[in-house]
Structure formats: C-alpha cells, structure tokens
Amino acid sequence: MTLSAVATLPLLSMTEALPGFPGHRDYVLVTADGDGRLFWLQSMAPEGPRFLAVDPGRYFPDYAPALPPAVCADLELDDTAQARLYCLVTVPAEGPAAATANLRAPLVVNPVNWRSTQVVLLDGSHPIRRPLRR
C-alpha cells in the first residue's frame, strides 16, 4: 500500500470568523487528495469544523474576482495578484459528481503573512453553486 503525500500550509489566521463559526479563527489547509486539487480547511480547535476547498484556478481558469480594497488592506495585500484564493465546496447527497464550488464567497489568503478572510463578492456574476467539473 502506498500513501499519498499530504501537504499542510502554515496556520491561516482569519481576520473574521467564517459565518456560523464565531469561535474558530485559526485554520490550516491540508491536501485532501495528495495532488493539490482538493484541500481540507481544518479548524485548529479539537472539535472544530472542516470544509472541503479548491483552488478555483484549477477548475475555473477565467475566475478573477475583483477584491474589495478594504479586504486587501485588512490582509495587508500590496498587490491583489499575490492573493491565493480558495473556494468552499459542497458535495450534495447525490455524490461527488454533483459537487459545486462557491465562487461568490472565496477565501482570500495573503501568502506572505497567512492572514485570511472569506469575502462575499457583491458582483452577481460569480455563482454560489457552480458545478465542479474539470
């Protein structure tokens, strides 16, 4: 049996808690598939939440949302091109083939200081449930 390599990024410090999870601000991103296409956004709290996430650039190459200047300032991002984006994934009861990514509310990460936040984009062109197919 061969084990896949698991990579973990440094501790992400959320500037604001994710909606519905006020007590959780420290997370790590852990590869869920060994090749960096799927991640677990895992709370550092012992019984904290865990979310499936993707790098949207691997699934939606045209995805380039305009980040609000206030978010960039809060994360200390000098250039929005530096930001790493992750989108949370929903896998419905029908199974993985029906999985969707939330492009309306990406997780924005500054890879220099690892500050992060979830941004709800006001631009209605990015759907909340976009099918996750490559």
Number of C-alpha atoms within 10 A of each C-alpha: 3 4 6 11 12 13 15 13 12 13 17 23 20 20 15 14 16 15 8 7 12 9 11 19 18 19 22 19 22 20 22 20 14 14 12 15 15 20 27 21 23 20 21 16 12 7 7 13 14 15 14 20 25 25 19 22 15 13 15 15 8 9 13 13 17 10 16 13 11 9 17 19 11 12 23 15 19 11 10 16 8 12 20 17 22 25 24 25 23 20 14 11 8 8 9 12 11 14 17 20 27 23 25 22 21 25 24 23 23 22 16 11 14 20 19 29 24 22 16 15 17 13 10 8 10 16 15 18 15 17 16 19 12 6
